Structure formats: C-alpha cells, structure tokens
Amino acid sequence: MLLFFLVTVALGFVYQGFPPILTFVISSLGLSHAQAGALMGIFSLPGIIVALPGGILATAYGAKRVILGALFFMTGGVFLVALASSFPLLIVGRLIAGIGGMTIFVVVPQTLSVWFSDKRLSIAISVYNSAIPVAFITAFNTFGTLAKVTHWQVPIRLTFIYCAVVCLLFAWKYPAKPSVEPERHKPNIRENLMVLRKAGSPVWLLSIVWMMYHIASVSFMTFAGDHYIAQGFSVELAGFLTSLFMMSSIFLGPVLGAVISRIGKEIYFTAFGYTMLAFFIFLVPRSGVNPLILVALVGLSSVFIPTPVLTLVPRYLPSRYSGLGYGLSSTLANVGALIGPYFVGLIYDHFRDHGRGFDLMAFFAMFGAVIALLVPIAVKKSESRKSHQS
C-alpha cells in the first residue's frame, strides 16, 4: 500500500504541480489562458487511448511491468518539461508524462481491487485517493512560492527527482508476481469488449459520473488560483486557497471510506456530493463568503464523490475484468480532464471573466448528480433483465 501511495503522490506532483505555477508560465512564455488550459488537458489526452488497454495489459502482463513502464514514461515527460522553453516542447513533455500518468490512474485502483477484499476495498481506495491531495496541497503551498523566488521550472525539476526515486524504489520493492494476482493470460480485445457491452448501463453511467467530476474538479484546480490572483490575492494565499480543495480528502477520505464500507448506499453519497459541489462552485465568483470557508466547502463536497464511484465500478463486472471497468471510467474521466480546462480557459479568453468558467464547472457538477441518481434505476433494470434470461 505504501508503494502505491508513493507512486500516486508522484502522479499528483506531475499532474497537479502545474496550476500553482501557471501564472508564471503564462507571463514567461506569453501564453493565452486556452493554451494554459491545454497544458493541463493534454496530460489527460493519452488516457483516452491507453486507459482501456492499460487495464487489460495489467491483467495480461502483471501490475509491476505495467506500472514500472508507466513510471518511466511519466519521469521522461517531466524531464522534457523541466528543460522546455517553448509551448510546443511543453506540450510534448506533458503528453509523454500523460501516457505514464494515465496508465497509473487505471492500474493502481485495479491492482488494489485484487489485493483487498470488497469490505476493505473502500478503505484502501480512500487511502489511495488521499495521495493526490497530499501532492496537491504540497504543490499548491510550495511550488508557486518557489517559482516566484527562482524560476517556474525549478519545481518541475524537483518533481523529476522525486519521480526518478519512486521509479527505482518500485522496481526494487514490488514483487514480480504477487500471489494475490490472478493468473495472467494474453489479452483478448474482442472478449473484453463483449464483457464491457454485457456489463450494461451501470458501468457506463458510473464512468460518465466520474467524467463529470473531472470536468469540474480539474477545471477548478487549474483556474481557481489564477482567479484569486486576479482578485488581488498574493501568490502564496491563492495557492493556499486552492489547496483547501483537497485538504478535506486527506482527513475525511479514509473516514468516509470506513463509513461507506459499513452502510453502503454509495451512489447517494455521490449525488449529495455533486449537488453541494455545484452549489459552492457557483458561489465562488459571486459570493461575499470568506474564500477560506467557501473553498473549504467546495473541497468538503468533493470528498463524497471519488471513493463511492471507484468502489462501485468493479461491483458490476467479473473480478478478472475489473481493470476493464476502471479503464472505461478512466477513459471518460480523461475526456473530462481534457475538455474541461481548455473550454474554461477559452471562455476566459473570450469574456475576460472567470465567473462564466465557474458557472460551467457548476453545471457539469449538477449534471453529475443527475446521472448518479440514474445508476440505481439502471442496476434494477439490469438485474431484472438477467432474472428473465435465467
């Protein structure tokens, strides 16, 4: 579990280490906000392509090979970004890092579902989910200040060093073929696609729910800091305010995982979280509420979404195909992470107003709540269809 945590923290530094220095990158290289959003979104682009194969390949060749290969790609991409002095090279570096990062996004939760039983999986997933917030909070409270007093590439170079160390540690410590892993078999793409089709609407709806979360959350984390700097806040305070989004996950994520493992009702936790998330994001540009309180409430709302969704995904598939479910959900999540920041940045470039971007985030969060409430209906229909067939 510790190795998975360290790997996911590395992913968090690479993925979310960019927003804290975004203002400096924009001014240094003369980028538009749409280009800045593209730098965030491009990291997710490979996930649209590699997420499904990544889940299948982990079953075929083992988690160690796939995760280690993903770490090599991610570390190499960060190295390019650390040397980049132009937008095209930044895009290439972020793209290469994204190939590795998005593979990790799929394979780590899939591997956790193999290592831990159904009752313990909620707790394991919640601990895994706390790794990204740890990286996020660390980055948002240090990277901006570090970039301000040195250069925006210095935090990226430190991220490269950390990724290289984790890569070596994982290669050394993770067993080549753990006894808990199912027997490896060559991937059969046609068979996997048939399983995915037969899984029915619950898996697809959950994946769409997960996509809505990434549209709203990645857009918020990308542009909240820039919004607060534009409002006259210091770089340090803007970074701290944005980091509040993830602080609740560290403290309440594992607690929520334990609660869910006891009482179930995962999808209703998700719908509640989305509704509150939409409401508080909508208030960000237009409320007189103290930003410390408001962003903390945004973060608190988001805690109710990841653990329930990732716990439910493997429930509607045979255990040997859990990677397929995580692959599908990750594919759609990456679509959301790709289009969300780009369109929010595009809206800002057109209207010169962050408020309209926050409105778009709130809309997608509310849409996520609606889709979540359709999942129980889809499950009942699927079970009824199976009973009639038998």
C-alpha positions as CSV (number, residue, x, y, z in Angstrom):
1,M,0.0,0.0,0.0
2,L,2.9,2.4,0.8
3,L,4.4,1.8,-2.7
4,F,1.1,2.6,-4.3
5,F,0.7,5.7,-2.2
6,L,4.2,7.0,-3.2
7,V,3.5,6.2,-6.9
8,T,0.3,8.1,-6.7
9,V,1.9,11.1,-5.0
10,A,4.4,11.2,-7.9
11,L,1.4,11.2,-10.3
12,G,-0.1,14.0,-8.2
13,F,3.0,16.2,-8.4
14,V,3.2,15.7,-12.2
15,Y,-0.5,16.3,-12.9
16,Q,-1.3,19.0,-10.4
17,G,2.1,20.6,-10.0
18,F,1.3,22.8,-13.0
19,P,-1.6,25.0,-11.8
20,P,0.4,26.7,-9.0
21,I,3.0,27.9,-11.5
22,L,0.5,28.6,-14.3
23,T,0.5,32.4,-13.8
24,F,4.3,32.4,-14.1
25,V,4.3,30.1,-17.2
26,I,1.7,32.4,-18.9
27,S,3.7,35.5,-18.3
28,S,7.1,34.0,-19.1
29,L,6.1,32.3,-22.4
30,G,3.3,34.7,-23.4
31,L,0.6,32.0,-23.4
32,S,-3.1,32.5,-23.6
33,H,-5.4,31.0,-20.9
34,A,-6.7,28.5,-23.5
35,Q,-3.1,27.3,-24.1
36,A,-2.6,27.1,-20.3
37,G,-5.7,25.0,-20.1
38,A,-4.4,22.9,-22.9
39,L,-1.2,22.2,-20.9
40,M,-3.4,20.7,-18.2
41,G,-5.8,18.9,-20.5
42,I,-3.1,17.4,-22.8
43,F,-1.8,15.3,-19.8
44,S,-5.2,13.5,-19.9
45,L,-5.3,13.0,-23.7
46,P,-3.3,9.7,-23.7
47,G,-5.7,8.4,-21.1
48,I,-8.4,8.4,-23.7
49,I,-6.3,6.0,-25.7
50,V,-4.3,4.0,-23.1
51,A,-6.8,3.6,-20.3
52,L,-8.7,0.6,-21.6
53,P,-5.6,-1.2,-22.9
54,G,-3.8,-0.3,-19.7
55,G,-6.4,-2.2,-17.6
56,I,-6.2,-5.2,-19.9
57,L,-2.4,-5.2,-20.1
58,A,-2.1,-5.2,-16.3
59,T,-4.1,-8.4,-16.2
60,A,-2.0,-9.9,-19.1
61,Y,1.5,-9.0,-18.0
62,G,1.2,-8.1,-14.3
63,A,1.0,-4.9,-12.4
64,K,4.7,-4.5,-11.8
65,R,5.7,-4.4,-15.5
66,V,2.9,-2.0,-16.5
67,I,3.3,0.4,-13.5
68,L,7.1,0.5,-13.9
69,G,6.8,1.2,-17.6
70,A,4.3,4.0,-16.8
71,L,6.7,5.5,-14.3
72,F,9.4,5.6,-16.9
73,F,7.2,7.4,-19.3
74,M,6.0,9.9,-16.7
75,T,9.5,10.6,-15.5
76,G,10.8,11.1,-19.0
77,G,8.0,13.5,-19.8
78,V,8.7,15.6,-16.7
79,F,12.3,15.7,-17.7
80,L,11.3,17.3,-21.1
81,V,9.1,19.9,-19.3
82,A,11.9,20.7,-17.0
83,L,14.0,21.7,-20.0
84,A,11.3,23.3,-22.1
85,S,11.5,26.9,-23.2
86,S,8.6,26.9,-25.7
87,F,4.9,25.9,-25.8
88,P,5.4,23.0,-28.3
89,L,8.1,21.3,-26.1
90,L,5.9,21.8,-23.1
91,I,3.0,20.1,-24.9
92,V,5.2,17.1,-26.0
93,G,6.6,16.7,-22.4
94,R,3.1,16.8,-20.8
95,L,1.8,14.4,-23.4
96,I,4.6,11.8,-22.8
97,A,4.1,12.2,-19.0
98,G,0.4,11.8,-19.5
99,I,0.9,8.4,-21.2
100,G,2.5,7.1,-18.0
101,G,0.3,9.0,-15.6
102,M,-3.0,7.9,-17.1
103,T,-1.8,4.3,-17.1
104,I,-1.1,4.6,-13.4
105,F,-4.6,6.1,-12.8
106,V,-6.1,2.9,-14.2
107,V,-3.8,0.2,-13.0
108,V,-3.3,1.2,-9.3
109,P,-7.0,1.1,-8.3
110,Q,-7.4,-2.1,-10.4
111,T,-4.5,-3.7,-8.5
112,L,-5.9,-2.5,-5.2
113,S,-9.2,-4.3,-6.1
114,V,-7.1,-7.5,-6.4
115,W,-5.1,-7.0,-3.2
116,F,-8.1,-6.1,-0.9
117,S,-11.5,-7.8,-0.3
118,D,-14.8,-6.0,-1.1
119,K,-15.2,-4.8,2.5
120,R,-11.7,-3.5,2.8
121,L,-11.6,-2.0,-0.7
122,S,-13.4,1.2,0.3
123,I,-10.8,1.9,2.9
124,A,-7.9,1.0,0.5
125,I,-9.4,3.2,-2.2
126,S,-9.9,6.1,0.2
127,V,-6.2,5.9,1.3
128,Y,-5.2,5.8,-2.4
129,N,-7.4,8.8,-3.0
130,S,-5.6,10.7,-0.3
131,A,-2.3,10.5,-2.1
132,I,-3.3,13.0,-4.8
133,P,-4.5,15.5,-2.2
134,V,-1.1,15.2,-0.4
135,A,0.7,16.0,-3.6
136,F,-1.8,18.7,-4.5
137,I,-1.6,20.5,-1.1
138,T,2.2,20.3,-1.1
139,A,2.5,21.6,-4.6
140,F,0.0,24.5,-4.2
141,N,1.7,25.7,-1.0
142,T,5.3,25.5,-2.2
143,F,5.5,25.4,-6.0
144,G,4.1,28.9,-6.5
145,T,6.4,30.5,-3.9
146,L,9.4,28.5,-5.3
147,A,8.7,29.7,-8.9
148,K,8.3,33.3,-7.7
149,V,11.7,33.4,-6.0
150,T,13.6,31.3,-8.5
151,H,12.1,30.2,-11.9
152,W,8.9,28.3,-12.8
153,Q,11.0,25.2,-14.0
154,V,12.6,24.7,-10.6
155,P,9.6,22.9,-9.1
156,I,9.3,20.8,-12.2
157,R,13.0,19.7,-11.8
158,L,12.3,18.7,-8.2
159,T,9.3,16.7,-9.4
160,F,11.6,14.9,-11.8
161,I,14.0,13.9,-9.0
162,Y,11.1,12.6,-6.9
163,C,9.7,10.6,-9.8
164,A,13.1,9.0,-10.5
165,V,13.5,7.9,-6.9
166,V,10.0,6.4,-6.8
167,C,10.7,4.6,-10.0
168,L,13.8,3.0,-8.6
169,L,12.0,2.1,-5.3
170,F,9.1,0.5,-7.0
171,A,11.4,-1.6,-9.2
172,W,13.3,-2.8,-6.1
173,K,10.5,-3.4,-3.6
174,Y,7.3,-4.5,-5.5
175,P,7.2,-8.3,-6.0
176,A,7.4,-9.6,-9.6
177,K,4.4,-11.8,-9.3
178,P,2.3,-11.4,-6.1
179,S,0.3,-14.5,-5.1
180,V,-2.9,-12.4,-5.0
181,E,-2.8,-11.5,-8.7
182,P,-5.0,-13.7,-10.9
183,E,-3.3,-16.0,-13.4
184,R,-2.0,-14.0,-16.3
185,H,-3.5,-14.5,-19.7
186,K,-3.0,-12.9,-23.1
187,P,-5.4,-10.0,-23.8
188,N,-8.4,-10.8,-26.0
189,I,-9.7,-7.5,-27.1
190,R,-12.8,-8.9,-28.6
191,E,-13.6,-10.8,-25.4
192,N,-13.0,-7.8,-23.3
193,L,-15.2,-5.6,-25.4
194,M,-18.0,-8.2,-25.2
195,V,-17.8,-8.2,-21.4
196,L,-17.9,-4.4,-21.4
197,R,-21.0,-4.5,-23.6
198,K,-22.7,-7.1,-21.4
199,A,-21.9,-5.1,-18.3
200,G,-24.8,-2.8,-19.3
201,S,-25.6,0.7,-18.4
202,P,-24.5,0.8,-14.7
203,V,-20.8,0.7,-15.6
204,W,-21.2,3.2,-18.3
205,L,-23.3,5.6,-16.2
206,L,-20.7,5.4,-13.4
207,S,-18.0,6.2,-15.9
208,I,-19.9,9.3,-17.1
209,V,-20.4,10.3,-13.4
210,W,-16.6,10.1,-13.0
211,M,-16.1,12.2,-16.2
212,M,-18.3,15.0,-14.8
213,Y,-16.2,15.0,-11.6
214,H,-13.0,15.5,-13.7
215,I,-14.5,18.3,-15.8
216,A,-15.5,20.2,-12.7
217,S,-12.6,19.5,-10.3
218,V,-9.7,19.7,-12.8
219,S,-11.0,23.0,-14.2
220,F,-11.4,24.3,-10.6
221,M,-7.9,23.3,-9.6
222,T,-6.5,24.8,-12.8
223,F,-8.0,28.2,-12.6
224,A,-9.0,28.9,-9.0
225,G,-5.5,30.2,-8.2
226,D,-5.4,32.5,-11.2
227,H,-8.9,33.8,-10.3
228,Y,-7.7,34.7,-6.8
229,I,-4.5,36.3,-8.0
230,A,-6.6,38.4,-10.4
231,Q,-8.7,39.4,-7.4
232,G,-5.6,40.8,-5.8
233,F,-4.6,37.9,-3.5
234,S,-0.9,37.1,-3.1
235,V,0.6,34.1,-4.9
236,E,1.0,32.3,-1.6
237,L,-2.6,32.9,-0.4
238,A,-4.0,32.0,-3.8
239,G,-2.1,28.7,-3.7
240,F,-3.2,28.0,-0.2
241,L,-6.9,28.7,-1.0
242,T,-6.8,26.4,-4.0
243,S,-5.1,23.7,-1.9
244,L,-8.1,23.8,0.5
245,F,-10.0,21.9,-2.2
246,M,-8.0,18.8,-1.4
247,M,-7.4,19.2,2.3
248,S,-10.7,17.6,3.3
249,S,-9.8,14.5,1.3
250,I,-6.7,13.8,3.5
251,F,-8.6,14.0,6.7
252,L,-12.1,12.8,5.8
253,G,-11.4,10.5,2.9
254,P,-10.4,7.5,4.9
255,V,-13.2,8.2,7.5
256,L,-15.7,8.3,4.6
257,G,-14.3,5.1,3.2
258,A,-14.9,3.3,6.5
259,V,-18.4,4.7,6.8
260,I,-19.3,3.6,3.3
261,S,-17.9,0.1,3.9
262,R,-20.3,-0.2,6.8
263,I,-23.6,1.3,5.4
264,G,-23.3,1.1,1.6
265,K,-25.6,3.5,-0.3
266,E,-22.5,4.7,-2.3
267,I,-24.4,6.3,-5.1
268,Y,-26.4,8.5,-2.8
269,F,-23.2,9.8,-1.2
270,T,-22.0,10.7,-4.7
271,A,-25.2,12.5,-5.7
272,F,-25.2,14.5,-2.5
273,G,-21.5,15.4,-3.0
274,Y,-22.2,16.6,-6.6
275,T,-25.1,18.8,-5.6
276,M,-23.1,20.5,-2.9
277,L,-20.1,20.9,-5.2
278,A,-22.2,22.6,-7.9
279,F,-23.8,25.0,-5.3
280,F,-20.5,26.1,-3.8
281,I,-18.6,26.4,-7.1
282,F,-21.4,28.6,-8.4
283,L,-20.9,30.9,-5.3
284,V,-17.1,31.3,-5.8
285,P,-17.1,34.3,-8.2
286,R,-20.3,36.0,-6.8
287,S,-20.4,35.5,-3.0
288,G,-19.2,37.6,-0.2
289,V,-18.5,34.5,1.9
290,N,-14.9,34.3,3.1
291,P,-12.8,32.5,0.4
292,L,-11.2,30.3,3.1
293,I,-14.6,29.0,4.1
294,L,-16.0,28.8,0.6
295,V,-13.2,26.8,-0.9
296,A,-13.1,24.5,2.1
297,L,-16.8,23.8,1.5
298,V,-16.1,23.1,-2.2
299,G,-13.4,20.6,-1.1
300,L,-15.6,19.0,1.6
301,S,-18.3,18.4,-1.1
302,S,-15.8,16.7,-3.4
303,V,-14.8,14.1,-0.8
304,F,-18.2,12.4,-1.2
305,I,-17.5,11.5,-4.9
306,P,-14.3,9.5,-5.7
307,T,-14.4,6.7,-3.1
308,P,-18.0,5.7,-3.8
309,V,-17.6,5.8,-7.6
310,L,-14.3,3.8,-7.6
311,T,-15.7,1.3,-5.1
312,L,-18.8,0.6,-7.3
313,V,-17.0,0.2,-10.6
314,P,-15.7,-3.4,-10.1
315,R,-19.0,-4.5,-8.5
316,Y,-20.8,-4.8,-11.8
317,L,-18.1,-6.8,-13.6
318,P,-16.4,-10.2,-13.1
319,S,-13.3,-9.8,-10.9
320,R,-10.9,-10.7,-13.7
321,Y,-12.3,-7.9,-15.7
322,S,-12.2,-5.2,-13.0
323,G,-9.4,-3.5,-15.0
324,L,-11.8,-3.1,-17.9
325,G,-14.2,-1.2,-15.8
326,Y,-11.5,1.1,-14.4
327,G,-10.2,1.5,-17.9
328,L,-13.6,2.7,-19.2
329,S,-14.1,5.1,-16.3
330,S,-10.6,6.4,-16.7
331,T,-11.1,6.9,-20.4
332,L,-14.1,9.1,-19.9
333,A,-12.5,10.8,-16.9
334,N,-9.6,11.8,-19.2
335,V,-12.1,13.1,-21.8
336,G,-13.4,15.3,-19.0
337,A,-10.0,16.4,-17.8
338,L,-9.0,17.2,-21.4
339,I,-12.0,19.3,-22.4
340,G,-12.8,21.0,-19.0
341,P,-9.7,23.2,-18.5
342,Y,-9.5,24.0,-22.2
343,F,-13.1,25.3,-22.5
344,V,-12.9,27.2,-19.2
345,G,-9.7,28.9,-20.5
346,L,-11.4,29.6,-23.8
347,I,-14.3,31.2,-22.1
348,Y,-12.0,33.4,-20.1
349,D,-10.1,34.5,-23.2
350,H,-13.4,35.4,-24.9
351,F,-15.2,37.2,-22.0
352,R,-12.2,38.1,-19.7
353,D,-14.3,36.9,-16.8
354,H,-13.6,33.9,-14.6
355,G,-17.2,33.8,-13.4
356,R,-18.5,32.3,-16.6
357,G,-16.0,29.5,-16.3
358,F,-17.1,28.7,-12.7
359,D,-20.7,28.6,-14.0
360,L,-19.7,25.9,-16.5
361,M,-18.0,23.9,-13.7
362,A,-21.1,24.1,-11.6
363,F,-23.3,23.0,-14.5
364,F,-21.3,19.8,-15.1
365,A,-21.2,19.1,-11.3
366,M,-25.0,19.3,-11.2
367,F,-25.3,17.1,-14.3
368,G,-23.1,14.5,-12.5
369,A,-25.6,14.4,-9.6
370,V,-28.5,13.7,-12.1
371,I,-26.5,10.9,-13.8
372,A,-25.6,9.4,-10.4
373,L,-29.3,9.1,-9.5
374,L,-29.9,7.1,-12.7
375,V,-27.5,4.4,-11.6
376,P,-29.8,2.6,-9.1
377,I,-32.5,2.6,-11.8
378,A,-30.1,1.1,-14.3
379,V,-29.0,-1.6,-11.8
380,K,-32.6,-2.7,-11.2
381,K,-33.3,-2.9,-14.9
382,S,-30.1,-4.9,-15.4
383,E,-30.9,-7.3,-12.6
384,S,-34.5,-7.7,-13.9
385,R,-33.2,-8.5,-17.4
386,K,-30.8,-11.1,-16.1
387,S,-33.5,-12.8,-14.0
388,H,-35.8,-13.0,-17.0
389,Q,-33.0,-14.5,-19.1
390,S,-32.3,-17.2,-16.5
